[in-house]
Amino acid sequence: MAADKPPELAQLVDEHHAVVYRYAYRLTGSVHDAEDLTQQTFLAAHRKLDQLRERQRAGSWLCSILRNAWLKAQQRRTPTAASALELDLQNLVQAPDESTPIDREQLQRALDALPPEFKVVLLMFYFEGLSYRAIAEQLAVPLGTVMSRLARGKAHLRKRLEPASLATAGQGR
């Protein structure tokens, strides 16, 4: 049986490395950390390969392993208070024009500024395409907590990503 695992793992790496790495980069904001986290993910997958029941769900299985590894590492860090984000929930900025491209580096800086609990919910929702309920189940938090973290995270990103012209226009009030 052990002879079957390396080729299967190699196939998983071939098929899913790009997605796993992009997700790791969005979580960490660093090429070096993303490479380490990607490697850690595939090492864990190799050890747990017998737990993969449905081959077509390998991508989401790998993303779950990656997310859990990242969350475990984040537990060792000092949490950031939501009040430190300077979110003004009363005066949220309007959604940007869809035709306006978003600078990827600016997006990554904005994601890096988020506390881990907001960042992971945003990425699970937008990157993994999970529903509120699925996120709540996987993180073992109430549905309302998921909704709140998603709303606050999006507000933070909007504030950080709004064009400079909108930011200065609001200062004249």
C-alpha positions in Angstrom: 0.0 0.0 0.0 2.8 2.4 0.8 4.0 2.3 -2.8 0.7 3.8 -3.9 1.0 6.9 -1.8 3.9 8.8 -3.4 2.5 8.8 -6.9 -0.9 9.8 -5.6 0.6 12.6 -3.6 2.7 13.7 -6.6 -0.6 13.8 -8.6 -2.2 15.9 -5.9 0.7 18.3 -5.9 0.6 18.6 -9.7 -3.1 19.2 -9.7 -3.5 21.5 -6.7 -0.1 23.2 -6.0 -1.1 26.5 -7.7 -4.3 26.9 -5.8 -2.8 25.9 -2.5 0.1 28.3 -2.9 -2.2 31.2 -3.9 -4.4 30.6 -0.9 -1.3 30.4 1.3 0.0 33.6 -0.1 -3.2 35.4 0.6 -3.2 34.2 4.2 0.4 35.0 4.9 1.2 37.9 2.6 4.7 36.6 2.1 6.3 34.5 -0.6 8.6 32.8 1.9 5.8 32.0 4.4 3.5 30.9 1.6 6.1 28.5 0.3 6.6 27.1 3.8 2.9 26.8 4.5 2.3 25.1 1.1 5.1 22.6 1.9 3.6 22.0 5.3 0.2 21.4 3.8 1.4 18.8 1.4 3.5 17.1 4.1 0.4 16.9 6.3 -1.7 15.7 3.3 0.9 12.9 2.7 0.5 11.8 6.4 -3.3 11.9 6.2 -3.7 10.6 2.6 -5.9 7.7 3.8 -8.4 10.3 5.1 -9.2 11.6 1.6 -12.4 9.8 0.8 -13.5 11.6 -2.4 -10.8 12.3 -5.0 -12.9 15.2 -6.5 -12.8 17.0 -3.2 -9.1 17.0 -2.9 -8.8 20.7 -3.5 -11.1 21.7 -0.6 -9.5 19.0 1.6 -6.0 20.6 1.0 -7.4 24.1 1.6 -8.8 22.9 4.9 -5.4 21.4 5.9 -3.7 24.7 4.9 -6.2 26.9 6.7 -6.0 24.8 9.9 -2.2 25.0 9.8 -2.3 28.7 9.4 -4.9 29.2 12.2 -2.8 27.0 14.5 0.2 29.3 13.8 -1.9 32.4 14.4 -3.0 31.2 17.8 0.6 31.8 19.0 0.4 35.5 17.9 -1.0 38.3 20.0 -4.6 39.1 18.8 -5.5 42.6 17.5 -8.4 44.3 19.0 -11.2 45.1 16.5 -11.1 48.7 17.8 -7.5 49.0 16.6 -8.7 48.7 13.0 -10.3 52.1 13.2 -13.5 50.8 11.5 -16.3 53.3 11.2 -19.3 51.0 10.7 -21.6 54.0 10.6 -20.1 55.5 7.5 -19.1 52.7 5.3 -17.7 53.6 1.9 -19.8 52.8 -1.2 -18.8 49.7 -3.1 -16.1 50.5 -5.7 -16.9 50.7 -9.4 -16.6 47.1 -10.7 -14.5 48.3 -13.7 -11.8 49.7 -11.4 -9.0 47.2 -11.2 -7.6 46.4 -7.7 -3.9 46.5 -7.2 -2.9 43.0 -6.0 -0.1 44.3 -3.8 -2.5 46.8 -2.2 -5.0 44.0 -1.7 -2.4 41.9 0.0 -1.3 44.7 2.3 -5.0 45.3 3.2 -5.5 41.5 3.9 -2.3 41.5 6.0 -3.7 44.3 8.2 -6.7 42.2 9.1 -6.8 40.2 12.3 -6.6 36.5 11.6 -10.2 35.8 12.6 -11.5 38.3 10.0 -8.9 37.3 7.3 -9.7 33.6 7.5 -13.5 34.1 7.2 -13.0 36.4 4.2 -10.8 33.9 2.4 -13.0 31.0 3.2 -16.0 32.8 1.7 -14.3 34.3 -1.3 -11.4 32.0 -2.0 -12.9 28.6 -1.0 -16.4 29.6 -1.9 -17.9 28.3 1.3 -21.3 29.3 2.6 -21.7 31.1 6.0 -23.0 27.9 7.5 -20.0 25.8 6.2 -17.6 28.4 7.6 -19.4 28.4 10.9 -19.2 24.6 11.1 -15.5 24.4 10.1 -14.4 27.1 12.5 -16.8 26.0 15.3 -18.3 29.5 15.8 -21.9 30.8 15.6 -23.3 31.8 12.2 -23.8 35.4 13.5 -20.0 35.5 14.3 -19.2 34.5 10.7 -21.5 37.2 9.3 -20.1 39.8 11.7 -16.5 39.0 10.9 -17.2 38.9 7.2 -18.9 42.3 7.3 -16.1 43.9 9.4 -13.4 42.4 7.2 -15.1 43.7 4.0 -15.5 47.1 5.6 -11.8 47.2 6.5 -10.8 46.1 2.9 -13.1 48.8 1.4 -11.6 51.4 3.6 -8.0 50.3 2.7 -8.7 49.8 -1.0 -10.8 52.9 -1.8 -9.2 55.3 -4.3 -7.2 58.1 -2.7 -9.5 60.6 -4.3 -12.5 59.3 -2.4 -10.5 59.2 0.8 -9.5 62.9 0.5 -13.0 64.0 -0.6 -14.5 62.7 2.6 -12.1 64.8 4.7 -13.7 68.1 3.7 -16.9 67.4 5.5 
